[in-house]
Amino acid sequence: MSTEDNSPILSDSDQRSPMTVWRAIAIVLALTLNVAIIASGVWIVTNQQRISDQFVVWQFEPSATVEQYVAAAGMSDEGKFLFYASQPTIQENPIFNTTCSNVEENFGVLGCYFPSQKSIYLFDVTDERLAGIEEVVAAHEMLHAAWDRTSASEQARLAPLLEAEAERMKDDPEFATTLEFYAKTEPGERSNELHSIIGTEFTTLSPELEEHYAQYFTDRAATVALHEKSNAVFTAQQDASKKLVAELDALRANIDTDYASYNSGYDALNSDIDSFNARADNGDFRSVAQFNNERAELLDRQTSLNALYSTIETNAATYEDMVKQLEALNATISDLNRSINIEPRNDETL
């Protein structure tokens, strides 16, 4: 008795089909992996600095002070990354001036960024009156690190935007002086310096620049506020000094004028007294009344001149007090200048 085999009969082509499908999948996977490897290789080649920065950041151990700079300046994660990638080092003098040299009179260097080393150095400002200035310098130097890593095409796009902001502030004498300083000490780096100055010292910017700086700050206004606060310390002292100097000049002019009037007045009075006495000796007065009237007039003139001299003495004492105030102000300004690394220089030290 025969039984019927109901199992499906496979042709040769049907039997090879599963192997062909799996081989195709394997080939696709291999191609995908190859594309990923190639793309990864391209990314590594074109992002070598980012990779290098990442290794530096992983190894860098920020001090509490450096961490405080980041927080107070309102740096974003990207700003913090670039700051740490620059391994910020805080130094005191004399070593700082050896690291970040400066020979420009009346200017103090508080920080520097070295593109070749990808490193930032900061001056240790210890004067509590200038709290916040170090954070501003830290943010300023971080933006140099950012500019150093910005493509040439992006720098070219940003340059006219920065120049537009600079044009808006061209009548600010402090800003103009700062640009003159950088033109001497950092020739050819105008856009680079504008990028750091504008990002840390200017308030409302164009939407394009605000969007750009938003990469590096979560709260750029915090840095600008710190700049304005610390800068106000110097501005207040300088304004007080200028006001006092103007008052001294005006008072000195009044004293000189009054003293000249006093001297010429007494010269004339003495001459008239001599004439009066000579006439009295010669009996030239027609009456006692005439004699008394002219004598009284001379005495009144003498009284007025003596009162003028008292005014001169009072003003001279006031002048001396104001000179002492100015000396105290100048001492304060000199102390603040030393705090921001401005030291008196002369031809010998230069």
Rosetta silent file (secondary structure, phi, psi, omega in degrees, C-alpha in Angstrom):
SEQUENCE: MSTEDNSPILSDSDQRSPMTVWRAIAIVLALTLNVAIIASGVWIVTNQQRISDQFVVWQFEPSATVEQYVAAAGMSDEGKFLFYASQPTIQENPIFNTTCSNVEENFGVLGCYFPSQKSIYLFDVTDERLAGIEEVVAAHEMLHAAWDRTSASEQARLAPLLEAEAERMKDDPEFATTLEFYAKTEPGERSNELHSIIGTEFTTLSPELEEHYAQYFTDRAATVALHEKSNAVFTAQQDASKKLVAELDALRANIDTDYASYNSGYDALNSDIDSFNARADNGDFRSVAQFNNERAELLDRQTSLNALYSTIETNAATYEDMVKQLEALNATISDLNRSINIEPRNDETL
SCORE:     score description
SCORE:     0.000 S_00000001
   1 L     0.000  123.054 -176.879    0.000    0.000    0.000 S_00000001
   2 L   -94.469  147.903  175.716    1.582    3.215   -1.054 S_00000001
   3 L  -112.940  151.902 -176.311    1.293    6.548    0.754 S_00000001
   4 L   -94.739  127.276  178.685    1.343    9.920   -0.883 S_00000001
   5 L   -83.726  110.949 -177.618    4.168   12.363    0.123 S_00000001
   6 L   -94.216    5.532 -179.898    2.542   15.758    0.623 S_00000001
   7 L   -69.322  145.894 -177.721    5.729   17.661    1.556 S_00000001
   8 L   -66.710  143.849  177.396    6.572   20.602   -0.748 S_00000001
   9 L   -98.184  123.247 -177.985    9.056   20.005   -3.474 S_00000001
  10 L   -97.414  134.782  173.759   11.747   22.763   -3.683 S_00000001
  11 L   -81.440  168.323  179.330   13.456   23.657   -6.892 S_00000001
  12 H   -60.726  -39.744 -178.289   17.162   24.424   -7.007 S_00000001
  13 H   -68.464  -36.897  179.083   16.452   28.103   -7.376 S_00000001
  14 H   -66.575  -34.972 -179.326   14.096   28.087   -4.416 S_00000001
  15 H   -68.958  -29.359 -179.679   16.713   26.366   -2.285 S_00000001
  16 H   -83.960  -17.092 -173.093   19.307   29.064   -3.011 S_00000001
  17 H   -56.850  -50.593 -179.339   16.957   31.948   -2.330 S_00000001
  18 H   -57.952  -40.378  179.395   17.417   32.277    1.478 S_00000001
  19 H   -62.614  -39.453 -179.317   21.214   32.293    1.133 S_00000001
  20 H   -65.801  -41.134  179.859   21.014   35.040   -1.459 S_00000001
  21 H   -63.748  -47.361 -179.514   18.840   37.255    0.768 S_00000001
  22 H   -64.494  -36.153  178.225   21.139   36.931    3.766 S_00000001
  23 H   -65.773  -38.566  178.653   24.160   37.641    1.626 S_00000001
  24 H   -64.064  -42.331  178.421   22.472   40.798    0.311 S_00000001
  25 H   -62.864  -42.366  179.661   21.711   41.942    3.838 S_00000001
  26 H   -62.478  -40.215  179.692   25.295   41.324    4.873 S_00000001
  27 H   -65.418  -42.988  178.079   26.572   43.294    1.903 S_00000001
  28 H   -61.176  -44.857  178.132   24.260   46.219    2.729 S_00000001
  29 H   -61.112  -40.302  179.610   25.407   46.155    6.348 S_00000001
  30 H   -64.774  -41.047  178.784   29.017   46.075    5.216 S_00000001
  31 H   -65.490  -40.751  179.048   28.456   49.026    2.920 S_00000001
  32 H   -61.919  -44.530  178.768   26.702   50.946    5.710 S_00000001
  33 H   -63.142  -40.688  179.100   29.564   50.279    8.080 S_00000001
  34 H   -62.929  -42.857  178.660   32.080   51.364    5.472 S_00000001
  35 H   -62.473  -42.743  179.948   30.179   54.629    4.866 S_00000001
  36 H   -63.048  -42.076  179.461   30.007   55.231    8.640 S_00000001
  37 H   -64.286  -42.205  178.990   33.712   54.553    9.004 S_00000001
  38 H   -64.066  -45.725  179.880   34.522   56.911    6.119 S_00000001
  39 H   -62.223  -40.413  178.281   32.226   59.624    7.542 S_00000001
  40 H   -62.774  -41.089  179.378   33.774   59.135   10.947 S_00000001
  41 H   -64.312  -40.948  178.183   37.219   59.484    9.443 S_00000001
  42 H   -63.203  -43.270 -179.387   36.240   62.686    7.637 S_00000001
  43 H   -62.183  -42.025 -179.451   34.775   64.110   10.872 S_00000001
  44 H   -63.337  -43.120 -178.842   37.957   63.262   12.778 S_00000001
  45 H   -63.877  -41.673 -175.450   40.138   64.881   10.126 S_00000001
  46 H   -86.021   -6.399 -178.619   38.017   68.041   10.002 S_00000001
  47 L  -128.201   36.072 -178.102   37.514   68.270   13.775 S_00000001
  48 H   -61.762  -38.231 -179.506   40.960   67.542   15.117 S_00000001
  49 H   -65.057  -39.307  179.763   40.949   70.682   17.272 S_00000001
  50 H   -64.490  -40.560  178.804   37.626   69.727   18.846 S_00000001
  51 H   -64.874  -44.424  178.113   38.935   66.275   19.655 S_00000001
  52 H   -60.701  -44.323  178.492   42.108   67.742   21.103 S_00000001
  53 H   -59.568  -41.138 -177.615   40.060   70.210   23.138 S_00000001
  54 H   -63.204  -41.397  178.104   37.900   67.405   24.483 S_00000001
  55 H   -63.543  -39.464  178.743   40.892   65.461   25.754 S_00000001
  56 H   -63.570  -44.830 -178.958   42.219   68.637   27.423 S_00000001
  57 H   -62.380  -41.056  178.862   38.860   69.310   29.078 S_00000001
  58 H   -60.426  -35.588 -176.425   38.659   65.739   30.360 S_00000001
  59 H   -89.851  -18.092 -175.491   42.053   66.109   31.991 S_00000001
  60 L   -76.186  133.832  177.480   41.684   69.699   33.227 S_00000001
  61 L  -114.986   98.430 -176.646   40.800   70.146   36.886 S_00000001
  62 L   -69.408  144.178  174.486   39.449   73.695   37.398 S_00000001
  63 L   -75.340  168.004  178.103   40.017   75.446   40.685 S_00000001
  64 H   -61.340  -35.207  179.435   37.066   76.774   42.663 S_00000001
  65 H   -65.827  -43.318  179.074   38.004   80.273   41.483 S_00000001
  66 H   -63.819  -41.593  177.695   37.956   79.240   37.831 S_00000001
  67 H   -63.055  -36.733  179.127   34.576   77.558   38.309 S_00000001
  68 H   -66.875  -36.580  176.006   33.297   80.734   39.937 S_00000001
  69 H   -57.868  -46.206 -178.011   34.426   82.764   36.908 S_00000001
  70 H   -60.656  -47.238 -177.510   32.350   80.522   34.642 S_00000001
  71 H   -66.858  -47.403 -175.871   29.234   80.811   36.795 S_00000001
  72 H   -66.986  -32.708 -178.571   29.465   84.561   37.448 S_00000001
  73 L   -82.121   -3.881  178.465   30.141   85.371   33.788 S_00000001
  74 L    67.019   34.639  179.577   27.071   83.427   32.669 S_00000001
  75 E   -70.787  143.697  174.191   29.032   81.156   30.324 S_00000001
  76 L   -79.254  178.582  176.175   27.129   78.460   28.438 S_00000001
  77 H   -59.935  -37.965  179.704   28.306   74.858   28.252 S_00000001
  78 H   -68.766  -42.597  177.305   30.139   75.750   25.053 S_00000001
  79 H   -61.888  -43.377  177.748   31.753   78.803   26.631 S_00000001
  80 H   -61.573  -42.403  179.568   32.744   76.720   29.638 S_00000001
  81 H   -59.681  -48.050 -178.957   34.144   74.030   27.322 S_00000001
  82 H   -67.112  -36.375  178.097   36.337   76.504   25.429 S_00000001
  83 H   -64.330  -47.493  179.372   37.448   78.161   28.664 S_00000001
  84 H   -68.715  -34.022  178.047   38.485   74.854   30.198 S_00000001
  85 H   -63.785  -20.564  178.660   40.053   73.733   26.915 S_00000001
  86 L   -92.773    5.411  176.563   42.340   76.765   27.317 S_00000001
  87 L    43.719   60.578 -175.624   43.428   75.558   30.775 S_00000001
  88 L   -55.832  130.154 -179.964   43.063   79.018   32.398 S_00000001
  89 E  -118.918  128.251  179.399   45.906   79.783   34.795 S_00000001
  90 E   -97.596  126.614 -176.240   45.683   82.558   37.393 S_00000001
  91 E  -128.900  153.655  172.119   49.001   84.247   38.141 S_00000001
  92 L  -104.479  170.111  173.835   50.350   87.020   40.348 S_00000001
  93 L   -83.151  151.530   11.417   53.215   89.361   39.579 S_00000001
  94 L   -87.009   -6.225 -172.990   56.036   89.280   38.733 S_00000001
  95 H   -66.085  -35.001 -177.749   55.359   86.000   36.910 S_00000001
  96 H   -62.810  -43.936 -179.830   52.208   87.254   35.167 S_00000001
  97 H   -67.031  -21.367  173.054   54.014   90.175   33.526 S_00000001
  98 H   -74.734  -37.286  179.909   56.614   87.718   32.326 S_00000001
  99 H   -73.618  -53.110 -178.071   53.878   85.574   30.793 S_00000001
 100 L  -111.450   81.679 -173.615   51.720   88.374   29.373 S_00000001
 101 L   -70.352  147.785  177.037   54.193   91.141   28.674 S_00000001
 102 L  -155.690  129.898  179.129   53.060   94.739   28.186 S_00000001
 103 L  -120.928   13.530  178.829   55.116   97.919   27.877 S_00000001
 104 L   -80.371  124.228 -178.829   52.313  100.365   27.061 S_00000001
 105 L   -68.347  141.294  177.858   52.203  103.172   29.595 S_00000001
 106 L    68.910   15.630  174.492   48.944  103.676   31.509 S_00000001
 107 L  -126.969  136.671  178.245   47.527  100.357   30.359 S_00000001
 108 L  -113.254  130.019  175.965   47.272   97.218   32.450 S_00000001
 109 L   -89.367  127.089 -178.779   47.091   93.743   30.958 S_00000001
 110 L  -111.982   -8.252  179.517   44.799   91.469   32.967 S_00000001
 111 E  -167.908  160.111  175.669   44.724   88.457   30.711 S_00000001
 112 E  -153.363  151.054  177.311   46.114   86.956   27.539 S_00000001
 113 E  -122.359  129.658  179.746   45.346   84.104   25.157 S_00000001
 114 E  -105.803  107.010 -179.401   48.077   82.286   23.246 S_00000001
 115 L   -58.900  -37.605 -177.520   46.749   80.721   20.002 S_00000001
 116 L   -65.605  -34.647 -179.775   49.850   78.582   19.570 S_00000001
 117 L   -96.050  -12.414 -173.556   49.436   77.059   23.030 S_00000001
 118 L    53.898   47.963 -174.507   45.633   77.299   23.117 S_00000001
 119 E  -134.568  151.067 -179.779   46.033   78.632   26.655 S_00000001
 120 E  -118.968  137.312  174.450   44.664   81.463   28.799 S_00000001
 121 E  -124.674  137.478 -176.191   46.467   83.334   31.586 S_00000001
 122 E  -126.715  140.668  178.039   44.676   85.654   34.009 S_00000001
 123 E   -82.190  137.488 -178.064   45.981   88.268   36.434 S_00000001
 124 L   -82.496  100.459  178.046   44.922   87.791   40.043 S_00000001
 125 L   -88.529  116.435 -174.204   42.988   90.954   40.974 S_00000001
 126 L  -105.214   -7.306 -178.444   42.655   90.986   44.757 S_00000001
 127 L   -71.719  117.137 -176.895   41.160   94.444   45.336 S_00000001
 128 H   -64.373  -23.789  177.632   37.611   93.889   46.631 S_00000001
 129 H   -64.243  -21.370 -176.623   36.528   97.228   45.191 S_00000001
 130 H  -107.299   26.510  178.757   36.983   95.692   41.747 S_00000001
 131 L   -54.739  130.382  179.666   34.951   92.548   42.366 S_00000001
 132 L   106.554  -21.076 -176.063   33.725   91.174   39.047 S_00000001
 133 H   -68.024  -34.131 -179.427   36.545   92.438   36.861 S_00000001
 134 H   -66.201  -37.499  179.292   38.292   89.048   36.758 S_00000001
 135 H   -64.197  -38.823  178.625   35.139   87.342   35.507 S_00000001
 136 H   -64.898  -42.943  178.707   34.880   89.864   32.669 S_00000001
 137 H   -63.669  -40.516  178.810   38.522   89.259   31.708 S_00000001
 138 H   -60.243  -44.774  179.017   37.925   85.500   31.815 S_00000001
 139 H   -66.251  -39.264  177.440   34.964   85.867   29.435 S_00000001
 140 H   -57.755  -47.870 -178.316   36.991   88.209   27.206 S_00000001
 141 H   -71.379  -33.791  175.971   39.778   85.662   26.866 S_00000001
 142 H   -59.281  -39.109  179.020   37.306   82.798   26.364 S_00000001
 143 H   -68.861  -27.176  171.944   35.943   84.683   23.352 S_00000001
 144 H   -65.219  -41.148  177.317   39.493   84.873   21.980 S_00000001
 145 H   -62.834  -38.634  178.545   39.621   81.093   22.230 S_00000001
 146 H   -65.553  -44.570  179.458   36.274   80.940   20.422 S_00000001
 147 H   -61.985  -38.966  179.959   37.491   83.279   17.663 S_00000001
 148 H   -60.772  -27.873 -177.920   40.632   81.190   17.275 S_00000001
 149 L  -101.196    5.310  179.913   38.414   78.189   16.519 S_00000001
 150 L   -88.351  137.280 -178.195   36.031   80.065   14.217 S_00000001
 151 L   -64.720  157.594 -179.600   36.310   79.390   10.492 S_00000001
 152 H   -61.922  -37.400 -179.901   37.623   82.095    8.179 S_00000001
 153 H   -66.929  -38.517  178.680   34.256   82.306    6.415 S_00000001
 154 H   -70.784  -38.254  175.458   32.424   82.814    9.710 S_00000001
 155 H   -60.390  -41.147  179.481   34.956   85.427   10.816 S_00000001
 156 H   -64.968  -34.061  177.998   34.370   87.235    7.519 S_00000001
 157 H   -70.655  -37.820 -176.366   30.612   87.168    8.175 S_00000001
 158 H   -77.192  -31.087 -173.626   31.001   88.509   11.717 S_00000001
 159 H   -52.419  -50.964 -179.991   33.537   91.255   10.917 S_00000001
 160 H   -66.404  -29.431  177.048   31.075   93.793    9.400 S_00000001
 161 H   -66.903  -40.397  177.875   28.587   93.122   12.204 S_00000001
 162 H   -68.176  -39.874  179.313   31.289   93.909   14.759 S_00000001
 163 H   -64.726  -34.087  178.306   32.365   97.009   12.856 S_00000001
 164 H   -63.861  -39.537  177.302   28.775   98.261   12.864 S_00000001
 165 H   -68.781  -38.494  178.159   28.738   98.073   16.664 S_00000001
 166 H   -64.004  -38.982  178.251   32.131   99.778   16.837 S_00000001
 167 H   -62.927  -36.819  179.597   30.846  102.596   14.623 S_00000001
 168 H   -64.563  -27.725 -176.391   27.934  103.069   17.013 S_00000001
 169 L  -106.714   14.674 -171.862   30.389  103.609   19.876 S_00000001
 170 L   -62.839  -25.538 -178.171   32.994  105.652   17.984 S_00000001
 171 L   -87.955    0.827  176.986   32.369  108.799   20.057 S_00000001
 172 L   -80.991  112.054 -174.969   33.065  107.000   23.338 S_00000001
 173 H   -62.422  -35.608  179.702   36.572  108.221   24.308 S_00000001
 174 H   -65.485  -43.487  178.613   37.286  105.201   26.505 S_00000001
 175 H   -64.416  -42.082  179.443   36.378  102.783   23.710 S_00000001
 176 H   -62.512  -41.423  179.079   38.452  104.770   21.209 S_00000001
 177 H   -64.577  -39.760  178.800   41.459  104.691   23.543 S_00000001
 178 H   -62.244  -43.111  179.810   41.070  100.937   23.994 S_00000001
 179 H   -66.397  -36.353  176.754   41.070  100.367   20.247 S_00000001
 180 H   -62.995  -40.407  178.528   44.170  102.528   19.861 S_00000001
 181 H   -60.735  -48.468 -178.625   45.901  100.402   22.488 S_00000001
 182 H   -68.448  -30.500  177.433   45.047   97.158   20.709 S_00000001
 183 H   -63.356  -32.604  178.035   46.041   98.632   17.343 S_00000001
 184 H   -79.067  -44.909 -172.265   49.543   99.127   18.803 S_00000001
 185 H   -89.063  -24.617 -179.206   49.850   95.910   20.758 S_00000001
 186 L  -132.061   62.401 -178.137   47.828   93.552   18.529 S_00000001
 187 L   -60.314  137.911  179.486   48.170   94.814   14.953 S_00000001
 188 L    83.600    1.282 -177.181   45.953   92.982   12.487 S_00000001
 189 L  -114.413   28.847 -175.796   43.685   91.600   15.227 S_00000001
 190 H   -58.770  -50.039 -178.684   40.984   94.286   15.192 S_00000001
 191 H   -62.850  -40.198  177.892   38.069   91.908   14.505 S_00000001
 192 H   -59.118  -47.360 -179.499   39.405   89.452   17.064 S_00000001
 193 H   -69.754  -41.512  176.603   39.598   92.159   19.741 S_00000001
 194 H   -58.345  -39.613 -179.900   36.227   93.663   18.802 S_00000001
 195 H   -57.942  -41.113 -179.209   34.724   90.194   19.144 S_00000001
 196 H   -79.034  -40.664 -178.357   35.902   89.970   22.764 S_00000001
 197 H   -66.823  -51.201 -176.962   35.249   93.602   23.738 S_00000001
 198 H   -62.921  -38.860 -178.321   31.770   93.828   22.256 S_00000001
 199 H   -67.747  -23.027 -176.456   30.753   90.448   23.647 S_00000001
 200 H  -113.216  -11.770 -173.561   31.660   91.398   27.216 S_00000001
 201 H  -124.149  -16.023 -177.199   31.124   95.165   27.402 S_00000001
 202 L   -99.394  143.047 -177.965   28.250   96.129   25.072 S_00000001
 203 L   -82.281  -98.891 -175.773   24.616   95.766   26.077 S_00000001
 204 L   -76.145  125.213 -179.396   22.051   95.514   23.275 S_00000001
 205 L  -117.850  175.340  176.183   23.514   94.168   20.040 S_00000001
 206 L   -63.344  152.410  179.253   22.162   93.305   16.614 S_00000001
 207 H   -55.012  -37.219 -179.324   20.051   90.107   16.517 S_00000001
 208 H   -64.061  -42.639  179.676   22.755   88.378   14.469 S_00000001
 209 H   -71.983  -38.055  177.624   25.436   89.095   17.056 S_00000001
 210 H   -60.514  -41.328  177.953   23.161   88.221   19.971 S_00000001
 211 H   -63.799  -39.769  179.427   22.495   84.871   18.309 S_00000001
 212 H   -63.844  -49.362 -177.120   26.222   84.372   17.794 S_00000001
 213 H   -70.096  -20.027  177.989   27.157   85.156   21.400 S_00000001
 214 L   -63.263  -17.487  174.394   24.328   82.949   22.670 S_00000001
 215 L   -64.739  -32.158 -170.042   26.606   80.026   21.784 S_00000001
 216 L  -108.912  -12.984 -179.158   28.979   81.061   24.545 S_00000001
 217 E  -133.248  138.137  167.280   26.712   82.692   27.144 S_00000001
 218 L   -90.494  -22.712 -179.683   23.465   81.749   28.784 S_00000001
 219 L  -146.504   75.835 -178.691   23.445   85.184   30.412 S_00000001
 220 H   -63.680  -29.295 -179.951   25.733   87.584   28.555 S_00000001
 221 H   -60.886  -28.334  179.269   24.066   90.469   30.395 S_00000001
 222 H   -65.172  -41.534  178.127   25.654   89.182   33.616 S_00000001
 223 H   -65.582  -45.208  179.829   29.140   89.716   32.181 S_00000001
 224 H   -61.527  -39.620  178.893   28.264   93.185   30.864 S_00000001
 225 H   -63.696  -39.701  177.269   26.824   94.115   34.265 S_00000001
 226 H   -64.649  -39.436  176.953   30.052   93.036   35.978 S_00000001
 227 H   -61.610  -47.552 -177.707   32.035   95.153   33.507 S_00000001
 228 H   -64.435  -37.403 -179.783   29.869   98.193   34.152 S_00000001
 229 H   -65.563  -49.441 -178.656   30.094   97.701   37.926 S_00000001
 230 H   -70.033  -37.172  179.706   33.890   97.418   38.043 S_00000001
 231 H   -67.441  -30.213  179.729   34.389  100.142   35.439 S_00000001
 232 H   -63.442  -28.081  178.247   32.161  102.490   37.471 S_00000001
 233 H   -62.179  -46.244  179.345   34.739  102.381   40.284 S_00000001
 234 H   -70.137  -42.287 -178.696   37.353  103.941   38.004 S_00000001
 235 H   -59.727  -43.086 -179.324   34.873  106.289   36.350 S_00000001
 236 H   -62.642  -43.537 -179.916   33.722  107.669   39.702 S_00000001
 237 H   -66.904  -42.824 -179.138   37.282  108.336   40.837 S_00000001
 238 H   -67.321  -40.388  178.333   38.300  109.879   37.536 S_00000001
 239 H   -64.292  -41.939  178.543   35.182  112.070   37.368 S_00000001
 240 H   -63.450  -38.739  179.338   35.774  113.253   40.943 S_00000001
 241 H   -66.073  -45.677  179.671   39.389  114.018   40.079 S_00000001
 242 H   -62.023  -42.754  179.769   38.469  115.991   36.943 S_00000001
 243 H   -62.583  -43.507 -178.853   35.798  117.943   38.857 S_00000001
 244 H   -67.065  -39.418  177.774   38.225  118.762   41.646 S_00000001
 245 H   -62.821  -41.962  178.751   40.922  119.840   39.211 S_00000001
 246 H   -63.353  -41.809  178.779   38.447  122.148   37.459 S_00000001
 247 H   -65.841  -39.525  177.297   37.399  123.650   40.806 S_00000001
 248 H   -63.040  -44.135  179.419   41.035  124.107   41.793 S_00000001
 249 H   -61.220  -43.360 -179.623   41.824  125.848   38.533 S_00000001
 250 H   -66.323  -43.151 -179.806   38.851  128.200   38.946 S_00000001
 251 H   -65.728  -40.475  178.446   39.680  128.939   42.578 S_00000001
 252 H   -62.315  -40.056  178.497   43.325  129.531   41.753 S_00000001
 253 H   -63.777  -40.962  178.139   42.323  131.985   39.030 S_00000001
 254 H   -64.343  -42.055  179.373   40.087  133.866   41.504 S_00000001
 255 H   -62.562  -44.323 -179.748   42.877  133.990   44.078 S_00000001
 256 H   -63.083  -42.143  179.508   45.337  135.306   41.511 S_00000001
 257 H   -64.384  -46.440 -179.801   42.853  137.948   40.329 S_00000001
 258 H   -63.897  -39.264 -178.761   42.015  139.022   43.893 S_00000001
 259 H   -67.575  -37.789  176.775   45.654  139.125   44.878 S_00000001
 260 H   -64.665  -41.481  177.430   46.492  141.278   41.879 S_00000001
 261 H   -64.025  -40.016  179.495   43.624  143.614   42.808 S_00000001
 262 H   -62.596  -47.629 -179.187   44.829  143.705   46.395 S_00000001
 263 H   -63.696  -47.403 -179.834   48.402  144.590   45.412 S_00000001
 264 H   -66.626  -35.933  179.128   47.412  147.258   42.884 S_00000001
 265 H   -65.238  -42.038  179.609   44.803  148.600   45.313 S_00000001
 266 H   -72.584  -32.107  175.322   47.307  148.927   48.141 S_00000001
 267 H   -61.072  -45.737  179.384   49.865  150.523   45.811 S_00000001
 268 H   -66.641  -41.447 -179.672   47.305  153.162   44.887 S_00000001
 269 H   -63.111  -45.338  179.522   46.175  153.539   48.509 S_00000001
 270 H   -61.668  -39.311  178.179   49.731  154.026   49.794 S_00000001
 271 H   -63.596  -42.924 -179.666   50.368  156.628   47.102 S_00000001
 272 H   -69.233  -34.276  177.217   47.173  158.468   48.044 S_00000001
 273 H   -65.317  -43.337  177.167   48.035  158.287   51.768 S_00000001
 274 H   -59.547  -42.932  179.568   51.444  159.810   51.059 S_00000001
 275 H   -64.942  -42.058  179.621   49.753  162.588   49.085 S_00000001
 276 H   -61.220  -46.539 -178.918   47.184  163.123   51.854 S_00000001
 277 H   -63.605  -40.746  179.589   49.891  163.383   54.521 S_00000001
 278 H   -63.458  -43.053  178.180   51.926  165.827   52.436 S_00000001
 279 H   -63.976  -39.000  178.419   48.909  168.067   51.902 S_00000001
 280 H   -64.138  -41.388  178.911   48.114  167.915   55.620 S_00000001
 281 H   -63.783  -33.193 -177.125   51.684  168.946   56.444 S_00000001
 282 H   -88.381   -2.412 -179.868   51.454  171.844   54.002 S_00000001
 283 L    68.632   35.788 -175.715   48.054  172.972   55.324 S_00000001
 284 L   -82.891   -8.058 -179.266   46.409  172.421   51.935 S_00000001
 285 L   -82.042  134.825 -176.492   42.982  171.429   53.359 S_00000001
 286 L   -75.106  -25.411 -178.436   40.443  174.238   53.304 S_00000001
 287 L  -154.095  164.820  175.946   38.581  172.853   56.331 S_00000001
 288 H   -64.048  -36.166 -179.702   38.578  170.210   59.001 S_00000001
 289 H   -61.165  -43.960  178.066   35.535  168.673   57.302 S_00000001
 290 H   -61.000  -44.420  179.124   37.473  168.212   54.042 S_00000001
 291 H   -58.653  -48.207 -177.336   40.353  166.650   55.962 S_00000001
 292 H   -65.999  -39.157 -179.764   38.051  164.250   57.805 S_00000001
 293 H   -63.975  -46.969 -179.345   36.121  163.266   54.674 S_00000001
 294 H   -67.665  -36.301  177.949   39.255  162.435   52.664 S_00000001
 295 H   -65.313  -43.168  179.592   40.769  160.611   55.633 S_00000001
 296 H   -62.323  -38.138  178.435   37.560  158.566   56.072 S_00000001
 297 H   -63.536  -41.737  178.759   37.614  157.673   52.381 S_00000001
 298 H   -64.499  -40.463  179.354   41.201  156.412   52.675 S_00000001
 299 H   -65.796  -37.587  177.611   40.305  154.353   55.755 S_00000001
 300 H   -63.441  -42.672  178.328   37.304  152.806   53.926 S_00000001
 301 H   -62.123  -40.367  179.243   39.553  151.803   51.040 S_00000001
 302 H   -64.497  -41.259  178.433   41.980  150.261   53.531 S_00000001
 303 H   -61.913  -43.878  179.532   39.153  148.339   55.203 S_00000001
 304 H   -62.890  -42.045  179.526   37.942  147.002   51.846 S_00000001
 305 H   -67.470  -37.490  177.397   41.435  145.923   50.877 S_00000001
 306 H   -65.786  -36.987  176.841   41.936  144.208   54.224 S_00000001
 307 H   -65.280  -39.619  177.082   38.613  142.382   53.735 S_00000001
 308 H   -61.713  -40.079  179.667   39.789  141.321   50.265 S_00000001
 309 H   -65.200  -38.079  176.605   42.985  139.971   51.803 S_00000001
 310 H   -62.306  -40.094  176.677   40.945  137.976   54.326 S_00000001
 311 H   -62.465  -42.172  178.629   38.979  136.499   51.420 S_00000001
 312 H   -60.669  -43.859  179.863   42.238  135.609   49.694 S_00000001
 313 H   -63.007  -42.856  178.730   43.485  133.876   52.845 S_00000001
 314 H   -62.616  -46.075  179.492   40.214  131.922   53.203 S_00000001
 315 H   -65.303  -36.304  178.748   40.298  130.866   49.542 S_00000001
 316 H   -65.072  -39.508  177.566   43.970  129.932   49.828 S_00000001
 317 H   -66.117  -41.185  176.727   43.166  127.685   52.819 S_00000001
 318 H   -61.931  -41.150  178.848   40.304  126.129   50.866 S_00000001
 319 H   -59.671  -44.921 -179.815   42.661  125.635   47.943 S_00000001
 320 H   -63.600  -39.428  177.208   45.168  123.803   50.128 S_00000001
 321 H   -63.545  -41.311  179.769   42.433  121.543   51.492 S_00000001
 322 H   -66.955  -35.084  176.158   41.289  120.762   47.965 S_00000001
 323 H   -61.976  -40.645  177.972   44.872  119.971   46.949 S_00000001
 324 H   -64.996  -38.968  176.168   44.999  117.433   49.778 S_00000001
 325 H   -61.701  -42.878  179.472   41.703  115.951   48.554 S_00000001
 326 H   -64.757  -40.784  177.640   43.138  115.676   45.053 S_00000001
 327 H   -61.432  -40.361  178.263   46.274  114.008   46.385 S_00000001
 328 H   -65.487  -41.044  177.459   44.093  111.498   48.240 S_00000001
 329 H   -63.160  -44.313  179.369   42.070  110.874   45.067 S_00000001
 330 H   -62.983  -36.391  177.633   45.232  110.419   43.042 S_00000001
 331 H   -65.808  -40.198  177.521   46.530  107.981   45.644 S_00000001
 332 H   -64.194  -44.189  179.121   43.294  106.009   45.391 S_00000001
 333 H   -63.134  -41.639  178.231   43.483  106.000   41.604 S_00000001
 334 H   -62.704  -39.343  178.819   47.124  104.882   41.726 S_00000001
 335 H   -64.952  -43.417  177.406   46.157  102.107   44.124 S_00000001
 336 H   -64.587  -39.464  178.318   43.353  100.989   41.819 S_00000001
 337 H   -61.328  -42.044  177.101   45.723  101.149   38.855 S_00000001
 338 H   -63.428  -33.252  179.686   48.179   98.873   40.633 S_00000001
 339 H   -65.455  -27.784  177.797   45.283   96.516   41.320 S_00000001
 340 L  -107.077   27.941  170.299   44.720   96.186   37.574 S_00000001
 341 L    68.930   30.687  172.142   48.410   95.809   36.814 S_00000001
 342 L  -103.393  113.529  179.411   49.156   99.408   35.820 S_00000001
 343 L  -112.770  143.519  175.185   52.522  100.397   37.231 S_00000001
 344 L   -57.528  136.249  179.824   54.247  103.770   36.821 S_00000001
 345 L  -125.573  151.156  173.130   56.829  103.530   34.083 S_00000001
 346 L  -134.865  178.380 -176.328   59.735  105.728   33.054 S_00000001
 347 L   -59.995  -32.626 -178.457   62.279  105.665   30.289 S_00000001
 348 L   -68.259  -42.826 -178.206   64.681  103.573   32.347 S_00000001
 349 L   -73.069  -28.627  177.122   62.143  100.795   33.021 S_00000001
 350 L   -70.097    0.000    0.000   61.012  100.821   29.406 S_00000001
